[in-house]
Amino acid sequence: MTRPMPERLPIGPQPINLTQLLKRAGWALSGGEAKSLIAEGQVRVNGEVELRKRRQLRAGDIVGLEDGPSVELTDEE
């Protein structure tokens, strides 16, 4: 079974950290919840498990939840 194409999520030209992105995407309601998802290894960036809460993301990065949705970041506003 193939995974669906990621949704596009505009973040603008500036980088965004991973916890902020999880909240913006609606996958976490708070910073604490976002940090828990990351610490549990539930978040992937460009196909790799990411454990750094403050990982700086840029347009072109693809972020996804383990067995869940994914988004491709764009520099659109």
DSSP file (Angstrom, degrees, kcal/mol; ACC not computed):
  #  RESIDUE AA STRUCTURE BP1 BP2  ACC     N-H-->O    O-->H-N    N-H-->O    O-->H-N    TCO  KAPPA ALPHA  PHI   PSI    X-CA   Y-CA   Z-CA
    1    1 A M              0   0    0      0, 0.0     2,-0.3     0, 0.0     0, 0.0   0.000 360.0 360.0 360.0 130.4    0.0    0.0    0.0
    2    2 A T        -     0   0    0      1,-0.1     0, 0.0     0, 0.0     0, 0.0  -0.609 360.0-115.5 -89.4 148.5    1.4    3.4   -1.0
    3    3 A R        -     0   0    0     -2,-0.3    -1,-0.1     1,-0.1     2,-0.0  -0.544  35.9-106.2 -77.9 146.2    1.3    6.4    1.3
    4    4 A P        -     0   0    0      0, 0.0    -1,-0.1     0, 0.0     3,-0.1  -0.318  43.5 -90.2 -67.9 156.4   -0.8    9.3    0.2
    5    5 A M        -     0   0    0      1,-0.1    65,-0.2    67,-0.0     2,-0.1  -0.376  51.3-103.2 -62.6 143.6    1.0   12.4   -1.1
    6    6 A P        -     0   0    0      0, 0.0    65,-0.3     0, 0.0    -1,-0.1  -0.380  32.9-112.7 -68.9 148.6    1.7   14.9    1.7
    7    7 A E  E     -a   71   0A   0     63,-2.0    65,-3.5    -3,-0.1     2,-0.5  -0.398  32.9-112.7 -68.8 156.8   -0.4   18.0    2.0
    8    8 A R  E     -a   72   0A   0     63,-0.2    65,-0.2    -2,-0.1    -1,-0.1  -0.833  31.1-169.8 -95.3 133.0    1.3   21.3    1.4
    9    9 A L  E     -a   73   0A   0     63,-2.7    65,-2.1    -2,-0.5     2,-0.3  -0.955  15.2-140.5-126.1 111.1    1.7   23.6    4.4
   10   10 A P  E     +a   74   0A   0      0, 0.0    65,-0.2     0, 0.0    67,-0.1  -0.531  29.1 164.5 -73.0 131.4    2.9   27.2    3.8
   11   11 A I        -     0   0    0     63,-2.9     3,-0.3    -2,-0.3    64,-0.2   0.428  43.2-123.9-120.7  -5.3    5.3   28.4    6.4
   12   12 A G        -     0   0    0     64,-1.5    -1,-0.3    62,-0.8    47,-0.2  -0.310  46.4 -56.0  84.1-175.6    6.7   31.5    4.6
   13   13 A P  S    S+     0   0    0      0, 0.0    -1,-0.2     0, 0.0    46,-0.1   0.670 110.4  85.0 -78.9 -16.9   10.4   32.2    3.9
   14   14 A Q  S    S-     0   0    0     -3,-0.3    43,-0.0     1,-0.1    45,-0.0  -0.585  84.7-107.5 -87.6 147.2   11.6   31.9    7.5
   15   15 A P        -     0   0    0      0, 0.0     2,-0.3     0, 0.0    43,-0.2  -0.260  30.7-154.4 -63.9 159.4   12.5   28.6    9.2
   16   16 A I  E     -E   57   0B   0     41,-1.8    41,-3.1    39,-0.1     2,-0.1  -0.989  16.0-118.0-134.7 143.1   10.2   27.2   11.8
   17   17 A N  E  >  -E   56   0B   0     -2,-0.3     4,-2.2    39,-0.2     3,-0.2  -0.473  28.3-110.8 -84.3 161.3   11.1   24.8   14.7
   18   18 A L  H  > S+     0   0    0     37,-1.4     4,-2.3     1,-0.2     5,-0.2   0.855 114.3  52.2 -60.8 -41.8    9.5   21.4   14.9
   19   19 A T  H  > S+     0   0    0     34,-1.5     4,-1.6     1,-0.2    -1,-0.2   0.916 111.0  48.8 -63.5 -40.6    7.4   22.0   18.0
   20   20 A Q  H  > S+     0   0    0     -3,-0.2     4,-2.6     1,-0.2    -1,-0.2   0.900 110.4  51.8 -63.1 -40.4    5.8   25.1   16.3
   21   21 A L  H  X S+     0   0    0     -4,-2.2     4,-2.8     1,-0.2     6,-0.2   0.913 105.3  54.1 -63.8 -42.6    5.2   23.1   13.2
   22   22 A L  H  <>S+     0   0    0     -4,-2.3     5,-1.9     1,-0.2     6,-1.3   0.880 112.5  45.0 -61.1 -37.0    3.4   20.3   15.0
   23   23 A K  H ><5S+     0   0    0     -4,-1.6     3,-1.1     4,-0.2    -1,-0.2   0.926 112.6  50.3 -70.5 -44.5    1.1   22.9   16.6
   24   24 A R  H 3<5S+     0   0    0     -4,-2.6    -2,-0.2     1,-0.3    -1,-0.2   0.875 108.9  52.1 -62.0 -37.5    0.5   24.7   13.3
   25   25 A A  T 3<5S-     0   0    0     -4,-2.8    -1,-0.3    -5,-0.2    -2,-0.2   0.627 114.9-118.9 -74.0 -12.5   -0.4   21.5   11.5
   26   26 A G  T < 5S+     0   0    0     -3,-1.1    -3,-0.2    -4,-0.4    -2,-0.1   0.634  83.3 117.5  84.8  13.7   -2.9   20.7   14.2
   27   27 A W  S   <S+     0   0    0     -5,-1.9     2,-0.3    -6,-0.2    -4,-0.2   0.643  78.0  33.5 -87.9 -15.9   -1.2   17.5   15.3
   28   28 A A        -     0   0    0     -6,-1.3    -2,-0.3    -5,-0.1    -1,-0.2  -0.999  61.7-156.3-139.6 139.7   -0.5   18.9   18.8
   29   29 A L  S    S+     0   0    0     -2,-0.3     2,-0.3    -3,-0.1    -1,-0.1   0.693  80.4  18.3 -87.4 -19.8   -2.6   21.2   20.9
   30   30 A S  S  > S-     0   0    0      1,-0.1     4,-2.1    -8,-0.0     5,-0.1  -0.920  79.8-106.4-144.4 167.1    0.3   22.5   23.1
   31   31 A G  H  > S+     0   0    0     -2,-0.3     4,-2.6     1,-0.2     5,-0.2   0.873 119.7  54.8 -62.8 -37.1    4.1   22.7   23.1
   32   32 A G  H  > S+     0   0    0      2,-0.2     4,-1.9     1,-0.2    -1,-0.2   0.903 107.9  48.0 -63.3 -41.9    4.1   19.9   25.8
   33   33 A E  H  > S+     0   0    0      2,-0.2     4,-2.1     1,-0.2    -1,-0.2   0.905 111.7  50.6 -65.7 -40.7    2.1   17.6   23.6
   34   34 A A  H  X S+     0   0    0     -4,-2.1     4,-2.0     1,-0.2    -2,-0.2   0.924 109.4  50.7 -62.1 -44.5    4.4   18.3   20.6
   35   35 A K  H  X S+     0   0    0     -4,-2.6     4,-2.8     1,-0.2    -1,-0.2   0.864 108.7  52.6 -62.4 -36.6    7.5   17.6   22.7
   36   36 A S  H  X S+     0   0    0     -4,-1.9     4,-2.1     2,-0.2    -1,-0.2   0.920 107.4  51.0 -65.4 -44.1    6.0   14.3   23.9
   37   37 A L  H  <>S+     0   0    0     -4,-2.1     5,-2.3     1,-0.2     6,-0.4   0.911 114.1  45.3 -58.4 -42.1    5.3   13.2   20.3
   38   38 A I  H ><5S+     0   0    0     -4,-2.0     3,-1.8     1,-0.2     5,-0.3   0.943 111.9  50.3 -67.5 -48.1    8.9   14.0   19.4
   39   39 A A  H 3<5S+     0   0    0     -4,-2.8    -1,-0.2     1,-0.3    -2,-0.2   0.810 107.0  55.7 -61.4 -31.2   10.4   12.3   22.5
   40   40 A E  T 3<5S-     0   0    0     -4,-2.1    -1,-0.3    -5,-0.2    -2,-0.2   0.459 115.7-115.1 -81.5  -0.9    8.4    9.2   21.7
   41   41 A G  T < 5S+     0   0    0     -3,-1.8    -3,-0.2     9,-0.2    -2,-0.1   0.769  77.4 129.8  75.1  25.3    9.9    9.0   18.2
   42   42 A Q      < +     0   0    0     -5,-2.3    24,-2.9    -6,-0.2     2,-0.4   0.528  50.8  78.9 -88.9  -6.7    6.5    9.5   16.5
   43   43 A V  E     -B   65   0A   0     -6,-0.4     7,-2.4     7,-0.3     2,-0.4  -0.870  57.4-168.0-112.4 135.1    7.8   12.3   14.2
   44   44 A R  E     -BC  64  49A   0     20,-3.0    20,-2.4    -2,-0.4     2,-0.5  -0.952   5.7-163.1-119.3 139.6    9.7   11.9   11.0
   45   45 A V  E >  S-BC  63  48A   0      3,-2.9     3,-1.7    -2,-0.4    18,-0.2  -0.986  82.4 -15.4-120.8 120.6   11.5   14.6    9.0
   46   46 A N  T 3  S-     0   0    0     16,-3.7    -1,-0.1    -2,-0.5    17,-0.1   0.864 131.7 -51.4  52.8  39.5   12.4   13.7    5.5
   47   47 A G  T 3  S+     0   0    0     15,-0.4     2,-0.4     1,-0.2    -1,-0.3   0.331 118.0 104.6  87.7  -6.7   11.8   10.0    6.3
   48   48 A E  E <  S-C   45   0A   0     -3,-1.7    -3,-2.9     1,-0.0    -1,-0.2  -0.870  78.7-106.5-111.5 141.2   14.0    9.9    9.4
   49   49 A V  E     -C   44   0A   0     -2,-0.4     2,-0.5    -5,-0.2    -5,-0.3  -0.435  37.3-153.8 -60.9 132.3   12.9    9.8   13.1
   50   50 A E        +     0   0    0     -7,-2.4    -7,-0.3    -2,-0.1    -9,-0.2  -0.957  24.9 171.7-117.5 124.0   13.6   13.3   14.6
   51   51 A L        +     0   0    0     -2,-0.5     2,-0.7   -10,-0.1    -1,-0.1   0.391  50.1 102.0-109.5  -0.3   14.2   13.6   18.3
   52   52 A R    >   -     0   0    0      1,-0.2     3,-1.2   -14,-0.0   -34,-0.2  -0.780  54.5-161.6 -90.4 116.7   15.3   17.3   18.3
   53   53 A K  T 3  S+     0   0    0     -2,-0.7   -34,-1.5     1,-0.3   -35,-0.2   0.842  90.5  45.7 -64.5 -34.4   12.5   19.5   19.5
   54   54 A R  T 3  S+     0   0    0    -36,-0.2    -1,-0.3   -37,-0.2    -2,-0.0   0.142  76.2 149.4-100.0  19.8   14.0   22.7   18.1
   55   55 A R    <   -     0   0    0     -3,-1.2   -37,-1.4     1,-0.1     2,-0.5  -0.331  48.1-127.2 -53.0 126.5   15.0   21.2   14.7
   56   56 A Q  E     -E   17   0B   0    -39,-0.2     2,-0.3   -38,-0.1   -39,-0.2  -0.703  27.0-161.9 -83.6 124.8   14.8   24.1   12.2
   57   57 A L  E     -E   16   0B   0    -41,-3.1   -41,-1.8    -2,-0.5     2,-0.3  -0.809   7.5-172.8-109.6 148.1   12.6   23.2    9.2
   58   58 A R    >   -     0   0    0     -2,-0.3     3,-2.2   -43,-0.2    15,-0.3  -0.842  41.1 -65.9-132.4 168.4   12.5   25.0    5.9
   59   59 A A  T 3  S+     0   0    0     -2,-0.3    15,-0.2     1,-0.2     3,-0.1  -0.292 120.3  36.1 -53.2 137.0   10.5   24.9    2.7
   60   60 A G  T 3  S+     0   0    0     13,-3.1    -1,-0.2     1,-0.4     2,-0.1   0.072  86.7 121.6 101.6 -22.3   10.9   21.5    1.0
   61   61 A D    <   -     0   0    0     -3,-2.2    12,-2.8    11,-0.1     2,-0.5  -0.447  53.1-145.8 -70.5 147.4   11.1   19.5    4.2
   62   62 A I  E     - D   0  72A   0     10,-0.2   -16,-3.7    -2,-0.1     2,-0.4  -0.977  15.9-172.0-117.4 124.6    8.5   16.8    4.6
   63   63 A V  E     +BD  45  71A   0      8,-2.5     8,-2.9    -2,-0.5     2,-0.3  -0.942  10.2 168.0-119.3 135.6    7.3   16.1    8.2
   64   64 A G  E     -BD  44  70A   0    -20,-2.4   -20,-3.0    -2,-0.4     2,-0.3  -0.974  32.0-120.3-145.3 159.0    5.0   13.2    9.2
   65   65 A L  E >   -B   43   0A   0      4,-2.4     3,-2.4    -2,-0.3   -22,-0.2  -0.747  50.9 -87.3 -94.3 147.3    3.6   11.4   12.1
   66   66 A E  T 3  S-     0   0    0    -24,-2.9    -1,-0.1    -2,-0.3   -24,-0.1  -0.342 112.1 -10.0 -53.1 122.7    4.3    7.7   12.5
   67   67 A D  T 3  S+     0   0    0      1,-0.2    -1,-0.3    -2,-0.1   -25,-0.0   0.804 128.5  85.3  53.2  33.5    1.6    5.9   10.5
   68   68 A G  S <  S-     0   0    0     -3,-2.4    -1,-0.2     1,-0.2     0, 0.0  -0.574  83.7 -38.5-140.3-157.5   -0.2    9.2   10.1
   69   69 A P        -     0   0    0      0, 0.0    -4,-2.4     0, 0.0     2,-0.3  -0.179  46.9-159.7 -70.9 164.2   -0.5   12.3    8.0
   70   70 A S  E     - D   0  64A   0     -6,-0.2   -63,-2.0   -65,-0.2     2,-0.3  -0.976   2.3-156.9-141.8 156.8    2.4   14.2    6.5
   71   71 A V  E     -aD   7  63A   0     -8,-2.9    -8,-2.5    -2,-0.3     2,-0.5  -0.978  11.4-143.1-133.1 146.6    3.0   17.7    5.2
   72   72 A E  E     -aD   8  62A   0    -65,-3.5   -63,-2.7    -2,-0.3     2,-0.2  -0.954  28.3-130.1-106.2 125.5    5.4   19.2    2.7
   73   73 A L  E     -a    9   0A   0    -12,-2.8   -13,-3.1    -2,-0.5     2,-0.3  -0.531  25.5-170.1 -78.8 137.8    6.5   22.7    3.8
   74   74 A T  E     -a   10   0A   0    -65,-2.1   -63,-2.9   -15,-0.2   -62,-0.8  -0.873  30.2-129.4-124.1 159.4    6.4   25.5    1.3
   75   75 A D  S    S+     0   0    0     -2,-0.3   -61,-0.1   -65,-0.2    -2,-0.0   0.295  71.3 117.0 -91.2  10.6    7.7   29.1    1.3
   76   76 A E              0   0    0    -64,-0.2   -64,-1.5     1,-0.1    -2,-0.1  -0.357 360.0 360.0 -70.0 158.5    4.3   30.5    0.3
   77   77 A E              0   0    0    -66,-0.1    -1,-0.1   -67,-0.1    -2,-0.0   0.404 360.0 360.0-112.3 360.0    2.6   32.8    2.8
